[in-house]
Amino acid sequence: MDTSSLMEQILIKDNLNAAYLQVVRNKGAAGVDGMTVEELGDYLSENGESIKEQLRTRKYKPQPVRRVEIPKPDGGVRNLGVPTVVDRFVQQAVAQVLTPIFEEQFHDHSYGFRPNRCAQQAVLKALEMMNDGHSWIVDIDLAKFFDTVDHDKLMTIFGRTIKDGDVISVVRKFLVSGVMIDDEYEDTIVGTPQGGNISPLLANIMLNELDKELEARGLDFVRYADDLIIMVGSKQAAERVMKSVTRFIEEKLGLKVNAEKSKIDKPKGIKYLGFGFYFDSFAKGYKARPHPKAVAKFKAQMKKLTCRSWGVSNGYKVQKLNQLIRGWMNYFKMGSMKGLCERLDSNIRYRLRMCIWKHWKTPENRAKNLIKLGIPAWSAWKTAYLHGYAKPARSWDVHQAINNKRLAEFGQISMLDYYTAKCVTC
């Protein structure tokens, strides 16, 4: 394919319109200039032709990205870069033209940030390999990948495919546009800002070199962005692969492997894309389920949303809780988790009963509501004077009055029902 005149394809009206609509759909915060997504349309109406001319003549100058630090669950922070909405628009327009070109080169076992691919597919492929006799896993963690990409190495790889100097120029400008941290400008000598519209594509371009090397060595692997696991048949083979692949990543690609987080283990000892793995002796094969850390994170979020001291209505709590459940279930539903769903459902209902019990406030009002919901008066009055929230919420009266059916009518969705329903496609 001729890639020497891609800029004109990027600047075609239909491509620019699609880029604008995608940026609007993505929403997101403003960059260093303060311009919001809602203001982008009017700005492009006035300045669109000027931006196109700047791109044609290599005079377009991206603004620095705004640095945002996102805490990681296991400590430390993840650096996100927020480009201006205009830069996001240009990046999106460039990415839309480049993606089909590079998609033809990308490895079939690469699943991250690619059209019609998702994390669940990566996990299924990993399971397939585990159940094909690969009983040892080499789990390689790339240290701050997006912050350490070597620009020259990346652009050299990029230039093997893309021959349009205008496109090469603007991509490099995005890489070196700098970052604003607390109103202080810093050069970006290395790295590709995690948060830019073109960054996922550039990451895959870089790491496709690793994919090709692993394939040349005959290794079975799965990669989702910078999350890589390699599956082998023995511990000795795993140790050899860990050493040799680490050497390739650091010496040939100029990236850094996090030795503390990288590990060799059996499938049941690793966490991949939020999933854990276990051996099902009945089915005689490995299966996936939400990793205990992912479950713990869900429980922590659920507890916040069902906190009795949160000063919002119980209806609003259920609404936010349902959003959490839907998102979590859509991601993990492919895993084996029937028993987990039952336990979580029980815990959620228990906490909602405590919220409702508190909302009823006085013993008189509690007794009145229990009677209204079918509890005998003598029992309702006895339960109404129980101290605290946990004991009443576990009582037979409250269970009967605020039963599962009534909670469902109130709007609370069941994780088990969600799990047993038709699978959600990714």
DAJOVEN-V835901 format. One record per residue. RES is the residue in three letters. PHI is phi in degrees with one decimal (999 if undefined). PSI is psi in whole degrees, -180 to 180 (NA if undefined). D_LAST is the distance of its C-alpha to the last C-alpha in whole Angstrom. Layout:
RES/PHI/PSI/D_LAST, RES/PHI/PSI/D_LAST
This chain:
MET/999/136/31, ASP/-77.6/118/33, THR/-115.1/26/32, SER/-89.7/-10/35, SER/-136.4/51/35, LEU/-78.8/-25/31, MET/-59.1/-39/32, GLU/-66.3/-33/33, GLN/-67.3/-38/30, ILE/-63.7/-36/29, LEU/-90.1/5/31, ILE/-63.4/142/31, LYS/-54.5/-46/30, ASP/-61.7/-40/27, ASN/-67.3/-41/25, LEU/-66.8/-39/27, ASN/-63.7/-42/26, ALA/-64.7/-37/22, ALA/-65.3/-43/23, TYR/-61.1/-46/24, LEU/-63.5/-37/22, GLN/-67.7/-42/19, VAL/-62.6/-40/21, VAL/-65.1/-42/22, ARG/-63.8/-38/18, ASN/-69.6/-21/18, LYS/58.8/-126/21, GLY/93.8/164/22, ALA/-80.1/166/26, ALA/-75.3/156/29, GLY/-89.8/-155/30, VAL/-67.2/-22/34, ASP/-87.7/-6/35, GLY/80.4/-3/34, MET/-70.3/133/33, THR/-94.3/166/30, VAL/-60.1/-37/27, GLU/-64.8/-26/29, GLU/-89.8/-8/32, LEU/-64.2/-42/30, GLY/-58.0/-49/31, ASP/-63.1/-39/34, TYR/-63.6/-44/35, LEU/-68.5/-32/33, SER/-60.9/-37/36, GLU/-86.1/-32/39, ASN/-119.9/4/38, GLY/-57.4/-46/35, GLU/-64.8/-38/38, SER/-64.2/-42/39, ILE/-63.0/-43/36, LYS/-62.0/-41/36, GLU/-67.1/-40/39, GLN/-61.4/-39/39, LEU/-69.3/-37/36, ARG/-67.3/-34/38, THR/-102.9/11/41, ARG/62.0/29/39, LYS/-104.2/-1/40, TYR/-68.2/131/37, LYS/-124.6/105/37, PRO/-63.5/151/34, GLN/-86.7/160/35, PRO/-60.6/153/34, VAL/-85.5/153/31, ARG/-90.5/122/31, ARG/-77.4/130/30, VAL/-128.2/130/28, GLU/-101.8/124/28, ILE/-107.8/120/25, PRO/-62.2/139/27, LYS/-90.1/150/25, PRO/-60.1/-33/24, ASP/-97.9/20/27, GLY/99.8/163/29, GLY/77.8/-176/30, VAL/-133.8/155/28, ARG/-107.8/125/25, ASN/-83.3/119/27, LEU/-107.9/142/25, GLY/-110.8/126/27, VAL/-105.3/102/26, PRO/-70.4/164/28, THR/-65.1/160/29, VAL/-65.8/-30/28, VAL/-68.1/-43/30, ASP/-65.4/-36/29, ARG/-64.2/-39/25, PHE/-61.8/-47/26, VAL/-66.4/-44/28, GLN/-58.8/-42/25, GLN/-64.4/-42/22, ALA/-62.8/-40/25, VAL/-67.7/-46/25, ALA/-61.9/-37/22, GLN/-62.5/-33/21, VAL/-83.6/-37/24, LEU/-76.3/-33/23, THR/-56.2/-50/20, PRO/-60.9/-31/20, ILE/-67.5/-48/23, PHE/-78.8/-24/22, GLU/-57.3/-33/19, GLU/-65.6/-22/22, GLN/-95.8/-23/23, PHE/-69.6/149/20, HIS/-73.4/149/20, ASP/-68.0/-20/17, HIS/-96.5/16/16, SER/-103.4/125/16, TYR/-121.0/-13/12, GLY/-80.3/133/13, PHE/55.3/42/13, ARG/-125.5/150/12, PRO/-58.7/135/11, ASN/60.2/28/8, ARG/-131.7/155/8, CYS/-152.1/171/6, ALA/-62.8/-37/8, GLN/-61.8/-36/7, GLN/-64.5/-38/8, ALA/-63.6/-42/11, VAL/-65.9/-42/12, LEU/-62.9/-40/12, LYS/-65.7/-40/14, ALA/-61.8/-43/17, LEU/-60.6/-42/17, GLU/-58.5/-42/18, MET/-71.9/-40/21, MET/-59.5/-39/22, ASN/-86.0/7/23, ASP/-108.3/24/24, GLY/95.9/4/27, HIS/-93.0/91/26, SER/-95.4/2/27, TRP/-126.4/140/28, ILE/-117.4/132/25, VAL/-102.4/108/26, ASP/-102.2/105/24, ILE/-103.4/124/25, ASP/-105.1/120/25, LEU/-86.5/123/26, ALA/-73.7/116/28, LYS/44.4/55/27, PHE/-52.3/-52/25, PHE/-64.0/-22/25, ASP/-90.1/-9/29, THR/-121.2/4/30, VAL/-61.5/128/29, ASP/-77.5/119/32, HIS/-61.5/-43/33, ASP/-65.2/-42/35, LYS/-63.8/-44/33, LEU/-62.4/-46/30, MET/-70.5/-29/32, THR/-64.6/-46/34, ILE/-63.6/-45/31, PHE/-58.0/-43/29, GLY/-71.5/-15/33, ARG/-66.9/-28/33, THR/-105.5/-44/30, ILE/-94.9/122/31, LYS/-107.8/-3/35, ASP/-79.7/113/35, GLY/-62.5/-32/37, ASP/-65.1/-40/36, VAL/-70.4/-44/32, ILE/-57.8/-41/33, SER/-63.0/-48/35, VAL/-70.5/-34/33, VAL/-65.3/-44/30, ARG/-63.9/-37/33, LYS/-62.7/-37/34, PHE/-64.8/-37/31, LEU/-66.4/-35/31, VAL/-107.8/20/34, SER/-71.1/-15/34, GLY/89.8/174/35, VAL/-139.4/144/34, MET/-103.9/121/35, ILE/-122.2/110/36, ASP/52.6/49/38, ASP/67.8/10/40, GLU/-109.5/130/41, TYR/-85.2/138/39, GLU/-131.7/139/38, ASP/-67.7/150/38, THR/-108.7/92/35, ILE/-77.3/-34/36, VAL/-132.8/165/33, GLY/95.4/158/30, THR/-127.7/120/27, PRO/-54.7/122/26, GLN/-73.9/110/23, GLY/136.6/-18/22, GLY/-78.6/151/23, ASN/-65.1/-27/21, ILE/-96.4/-11/22, SER/-60.4/-43/22, PRO/-59.3/-40/18, LEU/-64.7/-45/20, LEU/-63.4/-37/23, ALA/-63.0/-44/22, ASN/-68.0/-34/20, ILE/-61.8/-44/23, MET/-66.5/-49/25, LEU/-78.8/-12/23, ASN/-63.2/-27/23, GLU/-63.9/-37/27, LEU/-68.5/-42/26, ASP/-57.5/-45/23, LYS/-65.1/-36/26, GLU/-67.5/-43/29, LEU/-64.8/-39/27, GLU/-65.6/-41/26, ALA/-61.5/-30/30, ARG/-84.6/-3/31, GLY/75.3/26/29, LEU/-93.5/143/27, ASP/-92.1/129/23, PHE/-149.5/165/21, VAL/-136.3/134/17, ARG/-131.0/132/17, TYR/-124.0/102/15, ALA/55.2/-121/17, ASP/-97.0/13/20, ASP/-95.1/109/19, LEU/-123.7/131/20, ILE/-128.8/140/21, ILE/-117.3/133/23, MET/-110.5/126/24, VAL/-131.4/177/28, GLY/-96.0/-13/30, SER/-148.2/162/33, LYS/-66.1/-39/34, GLN/-62.2/-43/36, ALA/-64.0/-39/34, ALA/-62.2/-42/31, GLU/-65.4/-40/34, ARG/-64.8/-44/35, VAL/-65.1/-42/32, MET/-56.8/-46/31, LYS/-66.9/-49/35, SER/-71.2/-39/34, VAL/-70.6/-38/31, THR/-59.4/-42/32, ARG/-62.8/-43/35, PHE/-63.3/-46/33, ILE/-61.2/-43/30, GLU/-81.9/-38/33, GLU/-86.6/-40/36, LYS/-90.8/-37/34, LEU/-99.7/-13/31, GLY/72.2/21/33, LEU/-101.0/173/31, LYS/-120.6/130/31, VAL/-93.0/131/30, ASN/-81.1/100/30, ALA/-63.9/-31/32, GLU/-70.2/-35/32, LYS/-94.9/-18/28, SER/-76.1/146/28, LYS/-156.4/163/29, ILE/-116.2/130/29, ASP/-162.8/169/28, LYS/-72.8/161/27, PRO/-52.3/-38/24, LYS/-68.5/-12/25, GLY/-98.3/2/26, ILE/-115.3/160/23, LYS/-121.2/124/20, TYR/-133.2/118/17, LEU/54.5/36/14, GLY/88.9/-8/15, PHE/-100.1/148/16, GLY/-111.6/169/19, PHE/-130.8/146/20, TYR/-144.4/157/23, PHE/-93.9/122/25, ASP/-92.0/105/25, SER/-65.9/-29/28, PHE/-70.3/-47/28, ALA/-82.2/-11/25, LYS/56.4/51/27, GLY/-170.1/166/24, TYR/-79.9/145/21, LYS/-131.4/162/19, ALA/-107.8/152/16, ARG/-155.3/163/16, PRO/-57.1/133/16, HIS/-67.3/147/19, PRO/-50.6/-34/22, LYS/-67.3/-37/22, ALA/-68.5/-38/19, VAL/-66.1/-43/20, ALA/-62.4/-38/23, LYS/-65.9/-42/22, PHE/-61.5/-45/20, LYS/-60.8/-40/23, ALA/-63.9/-41/25, GLN/-67.8/-41/23, MET/-62.5/-40/24, LYS/-65.3/-36/27, LYS/-63.1/-40/28, LEU/-76.9/-17/26, THR/-115.2/27/28, CYS/-73.2/129/31, ARG/-65.5/-27/35, SER/-86.4/-3/36, TRP/-72.3/118/33, GLY/-81.4/54/35, VAL/-128.0/170/33, SER/-69.8/156/33, ASN/-66.0/-30/31, GLY/-62.5/-41/29, TYR/-68.4/-39/28, LYS/-59.2/-45/27, VAL/-63.4/-40/25, GLN/-60.3/-48/23, LYS/-68.7/-37/22, LEU/-63.8/-41/21, ASN/-63.2/-38/19, GLN/-61.8/-44/17, LEU/-61.9/-47/17, ILE/-63.1/-46/16, ARG/-60.5/-47/13, GLY/-61.7/-44/12, TRP/-66.7/-44/13, MET/-68.3/-38/12, ASN/-61.2/-33/8, TYR/-78.8/-46/8, PHE/-97.2/0/11, LYS/-59.7/-26/10, MET/-70.5/-15/10, GLY/-80.5/165/13, SER/-82.7/111/17, MET/-154.1/26/18, LYS/-60.3/-50/20, GLY/-62.2/-39/23, LEU/-62.6/-43/21, CYS/-61.7/-41/20, GLU/-61.7/-44/24, ARG/-67.4/-42/25, LEU/-67.7/-41/23, ASP/-56.4/-46/24, SER/-60.8/-43/27, ASN/-67.7/-40/28, ILE/-64.1/-45/26, ARG/-63.5/-40/28, TYR/-59.2/-44/31, ARG/-70.8/-35/31, LEU/-67.5/-37/30, ARG/-62.4/-38/34, MET/-64.5/-40/35, CYS/-62.9/-44/34, ILE/-66.6/-41/35, TRP/-59.2/-42/39, LYS/-66.4/-39/39, HIS/-63.0/-30/39, TRP/-73.3/-18/42, LYS/66.0/-78/44, THR/-94.7/155/47, PRO/-55.3/-40/48, GLU/-61.6/-46/50, ASN/-68.4/-36/47, ARG/-65.4/-45/45, ALA/-61.8/-43/47, LYS/-59.2/-44/47, ASN/-70.1/-38/43, LEU/-63.7/-43/43, ILE/-63.1/-43/46, LYS/-59.8/-31/44, LEU/-94.5/15/41, GLY/100.4/8/44, ILE/-87.6/134/45, PRO/-54.5/143/49, ALA/-58.0/-45/51, TRP/-60.6/-39/53, SER/-75.3/-38/49, ALA/-61.8/-44/48, TRP/-66.3/-36/50, LYS/-64.5/-46/50, THR/-68.6/-34/47, ALA/-60.9/-25/47, TYR/-98.5/10/49, LEU/-66.2/142/47, HIS/-80.7/154/47, GLY/73.9/-161/43, TYR/-124.6/-35/40, ALA/-64.6/-48/39, LYS/-63.6/-48/41, PRO/-60.5/-40/41, ALA/-64.7/-23/37, ARG/-94.5/-4/38, SER/-74.1/157/41, TRP/-62.5/-42/41, ASP/-58.1/-49/42, VAL/-67.8/-37/39, HIS/-62.0/-40/37, GLN/-72.3/-41/38, ALA/-70.5/-47/38, ILE/-106.6/66/35, ASN/-80.2/176/33, ASN/-59.1/-39/30, LYS/-64.4/-42/30, ARG/-67.9/-37/32, LEU/-64.5/-38/29, ALA/-65.0/-41/26, GLU/-65.3/-29/29, PHE/-71.7/-17/29, GLY/120.3/-7/25, GLN/-74.5/126/24, ILE/-90.3/150/21, SER/-94.7/130/21, MET/-64.7/-37/18, LEU/-65.5/-43/19, ASP/-62.5/-41/19, TYR/-63.2/-40/15, TYR/-68.0/-40/15, THR/-83.6/-11/17, ALA/-72.5/178/15, LYS/-57.0/136/13, CYS/-57.9/142/9, VAL/-87.9/124/7, THR/-78.3/150/4, CYS/-97.0/NA/0
